[in-house]
Amino acid sequence: QVALVESGGGLVQAGGSLRLSCAASGNIYNINYMAWYRQAPGKQREFVARMSSGGSSYYDDSVKGRFTISRDNAKNTASLQMNSLKPEDTAVYYCNALVVNLERRLSEYWGQGTQVTVSS
């Protein structure tokens, strides 16, 4: 089993910054990718950013140029630096990972989520 634990959420004014972190632990051989999703009240969960083990990153258009994803493969951690935050960025942010375990099985995992609130 693998656990993903997020941290770093909070309340910030529009234009401000926050940094989210995600730490993966457990039965891990390697992590194919680590990603961030978010879910605003009354809306479906949506993709925010993803980074492969090789360092390739992908972003939703709504956050390009404002958010930056990073990874530390050795520590099985990922971060999301969020700058120039807007009220519409308010959501619960979830860490997501595609993990190869020690038995070489591939599984997807989700964290419990961390609240980000951006006030206008």
N, C-alpha and C positions, 0 to 999 in steps of 0.2 A: 504494500500500500504506500501511497505517496501523499504527503500533505503540502499544501500551498498556503502560506500565511502572508497576508498583505499588511502593510502598515503605511502611515504617512498621510492619511486623509485628514480632512478638517474643514474649517470655515475660512474663506479668504474673500477679500474684496475683488471686484472686477479689475482686471489688469495685473493682478498679483500672480504669485507662483506657488506651486506645491510640488513636492517630490514624493511619489509613491514607490514603495519597495515591495518585492515579493521574494520569499525564500522558500525553496523546495527542499523537502527532506524525506527520507525513507528509502524504499527499494528502487534505487536509481542507478542505471548503467550510464545512460546519457539522456540529454533532453534535446529532442529534435528542434522544437521551437518553444519560445515563451512569448506570451501575448497578453494584451490588456483589452478588455471589453468593458462596456458600461451600460447601465440601465437606468433611465430616468423614470420618474413616477408615471405610470400609465403607458409606458412605451416598451417596445421589445428591446432585448439586449442587443447591443450593436458593437461591431468591431471598432477598435481604436488604433491599435498598433501591434506589430509582431516582429520578432527578430529570430532568425534562424541561428543554429549553432555556429554557422560560418560567418555570421555577422551581417547578413542581408536583412534590411529592415523595410517594413511596409507600413504605410499610414493611411487612415481614412482621410479623405480630402478635407474634412471639417477641422482636422487638427494639424495638417501639414504646416510646417514652419513655426508652429507654436509648441508642439510636444516632441520630445526626444526619448526614444526607448534605448536602453542599454542592457548589457548582460555581462555577468561574470561567470563563465562556464565552469571554472574551477570551484566556485562556491555555490553553484546552482541558484543564483539569484538574478533578478531582473529589476530594473527601475524604470520609472516613467517620470521624466522631468516635464512639468506642465507650466508653461509661461503664458503670459497675456491671457489669463483665464477670463472666460465670459460666463454670464449667468446660464447660458445654455449648455455649459459644460457640467452643470450640476447633475450628479448621478451617483449611483453606487458603482464603484470601479472594481472589476473582478480580474484577478490574475488567472491565466489559462496556460496549460503546458501539455505538450505531447511528449510523453516519457517512454523511453525504452528501459524496462526493468532488468534486473540481473539475470532473469530467465529469457531475456531478449524478446519479451512481449511488449507490444506497443499499446499504450492506453492514454486517454485524455483525462486531465484533472482540472478542477476548478478550486479557487480559493473561496473564502467565505464572504469576501467583499469588504470594501472600505468606502465610507461616505465622503464625497467631495461636494461641498456647497459653496457656490460663488454668489456673493451678494452684489446687487447693482448699486 
